[in-house]
Amino acid sequence: MWILTALITGLTGSLHCLGMCGPLVLSLHGRGGAGFADRVTYHMARALAYAGLGALVGALGAGLALAGWQRGLSIGAGLLVLWMGLRSGWLEQLQARLTAGAARRLLPGLQLARSTSGLPGQFMAGYLNGLLPCGMVYVALAAAASFGDPLRGAAFMALFGMGTWPAMLGLSYGGSWLDRTFRGNLRPIMQGWMLVLGLLLILRGFDLGIPYLSPNLPETVVTETEAIPPCH
């Protein structure tokens, strides 16, 4: 279930990526100078950057789960995703400002990547792209954190990145048919999935014992008695 959720989040989120990351992709691949291996390497590196972020938030979630906050973490993540879905217009404006600042800080690395030929340059550019602020990445990270597991968090974010590949590869091969009007018409799909994902995370946190949708979540609290073995 979570694998499909990650892929759908990436697929719908890529509608947002077309507008925010599209210009960078087109500048690297849009003129036909990059081959298929270059493009795939770029997007694999981007997914790897997402996986690293997923491992970090998954580790943070694991700490909260050990404190007995697994259910609250899932519900809180769901509420955050719902808020992002309802305020997506404001979120895009905030992201535009954050991206401008982050791009300036990453500019030396991006310039080095552009001047580096072959797959190493594509890998470097893709990884740095994965570190740029992105509203849909934040949505996916909220979901990844709710697992309370760094490995599953990393896997969720890697699959999220792979879910963006069809649209992003399509953009690099034929950006003309993915114009602004087309993206605008599909924006409600992205917002609708954000609301669905938020509700799924909240339902999961309710711990209703429903397989896949709301399974029983362990509430692990480490007490001093459990942490210190008794003396004999």
ZAMARGU-4260 file (C-alpha; in steps of 0.2 Angstrom, whole numbers, plus 5000, padded with zeros to 4 digits):
<rodrens>
0) 5000/5000/5000 | 5014/5012/5005 | 5023/5008/4989 | 5008/5013/4978 | 5005/5028/4989
5) 5023/5034/4986 | 5022/5032/4967 | 5006/5041/4966 | 5012/5055/4976 | 5027/5057/4965
10) 5016/5055/4949 | 5004/5069/4955 | 5018/5079/4962 | 5027/5079/4946 | 5013/5091/4939
15) 5020/5103/4951 | 5038/5099/4947 | 5035/5104/4929 | 5033/5122/4933 | 5046/5123/4947
20) 5060/5112/4941 | 5055/5111/4923 | 5066/5126/4918 | 5082/5118/4925 | 5078/5102/4917
25) 5075/5110/4900 | 5091/5120/4902 | 5101/5104/4904 | 5091/5092/4892 | 5079/5102/4882
30) 5091/5105/4867 | 5094/5087/4863 | 5112/5087/4869 | 5109/5074/4882 | 5106/5056/4879
35) 5095/5044/4888 | 5108/5038/4900 | 5112/5056/4905 | 5093/5060/4908 | 5091/5044/4918
40) 5107/5047/4928 | 5100/5065/4932 | 5084/5059/4939 | 5091/5044/4948 | 5103/5056/4958
45) 5087/5067/4961 | 5078/5052/4969 | 5094/5048/4979 | 5094/5065/4986 | 5076/5062/4991
50) 5080/5046/4999 | 5093/5054/5010 | 5080/5067/5016 | 5068/5052/5019 | 5081/5043/5030
55) 5083/5059/5040 | 5065/5062/5043 | 5062/5043/5046 | 5075/5043/5059 | 5067/5058/5067
60) 5050/5049/5066 | 5058/5033/5074 | 5063/5044/5089 | 5046/5050/5091 | 5039/5032/5089
65) 5050/5026/5103 | 5043/5040/5114 | 5026/5033/5111 | 5020/5046/5098 | 5018/5035/5083
70) 4999/5038/5081 | 5001/5056/5085 | 5015/5058/5072 | 5004/5050/5058 | 4989/5061/5063
75) 5000/5077/5064 | 5008/5073/5047 | 4991/5070/5039 | 4985/5087/5046 | 5000/5095/5039
80) 4997/5088/5022 | 4979/5093/5022 | 4984/5111/5026 | 4997/5111/5012 | 4983/5104/5000
85) 4971/5118/5005 | 4984/5131/5005 | 4993/5126/4989 | 4993/5143/4981 | 5001/5151/4996
90) 5013/5136/4997 | 5019/5139/4979 | 5023/5157/4983 | 5033/5153/4998 | 5042/5140/4988
95) 5046/5152/4975 | 5055/5163/4988 | 5064/5149/4996 | 5070/5142/4979 | 5077/5158/4974
100) 5087/5159/4990 | 5093/5141/4989 | 5097/5142/4971 | 5109/5156/4975 | 5118/5145/4988
105) 5118/5130/4977 | 5123/5140/4961 | 5142/5136/4962 | 5138/5118/4963 | 5126/5119/4949
110) 5139/5129/4938 | 5152/5115/4942 | 5139/5102/4937 | 5135/5110/4920 | 5154/5112/4917
115) 5157/5093/4921 | 5154/5082/4906 | 5146/5066/4905 | 5137/5056/4919 | 5146/5063/4934
120) 5140/5081/4929 | 5122/5074/4927 | 5123/5065/4943 | 5129/5081/4952 | 5116/5092/4944
125) 5102/5080/4948 | 5107/5078/4966 | 5108/5096/4969 | 5091/5098/4961 | 5084/5086/4974
130) 5090/5097/4988 | 5080/5113/4981 | 5065/5118/4991 | 5049/5110/4985 | 5031/5109/4992
135) 5027/5092/4985 | 5044/5085/4993 | 5038/5092/5009 | 5022/5083/5008 | 5031/5067/5004
140) 5043/5070/5018 | 5028/5072/5030 | 5022/5055/5025 | 5039/5047/5026 | 5041/5054/5044
145) 5025/5045/5049 | 5033/5028/5046 | 5045/5030/5061 | 5058/5020/5051 | 5073/5028/5042
150) 5074/5013/5030 | 5056/5015/5025 | 5057/5033/5025 | 5071/5032/5012 | 5062/5019/5002
155) 5046/5030/5002 | 5056/5045/4996 | 5065/5036/4983 | 5049/5029/4976 | 5042/5046/4976
160) 5056/5052/4966 | 5054/5038/4953 | 5035/5043/4952 | 5040/5060/4945 | 5051/5052/4931
165) 5037/5050/4918 | 5032/5069/4918 | 5050/5075/4920 | 5057/5064/4906 | 5042/5068/4895
170) 5046/5087/4898 | 5064/5084/4893 | 5060/5076/4877 | 5044/5086/4872 | 5042/5101/4883
175) 5031/5111/4870 | 5016/5100/4873 | 5017/5102/4892 | 5013/5121/4892 | 5007/5131/4907
180) 4989/5129/4902 | 4990/5111/4902 | 4999/5110/4919 | 4986/5122/4926 | 4972/5111/4920
185) 4980/5096/4930 | 4983/5106/4946 | 4967/5100/4954 | 4973/5082/4952 | 4988/5086/4963
190) 4978/5096/4976 | 4965/5082/4977 | 4978/5069/4980 | 4986/5079/4993 | 4969/5079/5002
195) 4967/5060/5000 | 4985/5057/5006 | 4982/5068/5022 | 4966/5059/5026 | 4975/5042/5024
200) 4988/5047/5036 | 4975/5053/5048 | 4966/5037/5046 | 4982/5027/5049 | 4985/5036/5065
205) 4968/5032/5072 | 4974/5014/5073 | 4957/5006/5069 | 4965/4989/5064 | 4960/4990/5046
210) 4973/4981/5035 | 4983/4993/5024 | 4972/5008/5028 | 4973/5009/5047 | 4983/4995/5054
215) 4987/4993/5072 | 5002/5004/5076 | 5014/4999/5090 | 5016/5012/5104 | 5033/5009/5111
220) 5038/5018/5127 | 5055/5014/5134 | 5054/5016/5153 | 5069/5016/5165 | 5064/4999/5171
225) 5065/4992/5153 | 5081/5002/5149 | 5091/4996/5164 | 5093/4977/5167 | 5089/4971/5184
230) 5104/4966/5195 | 5105/4948/5201
</rodrens>
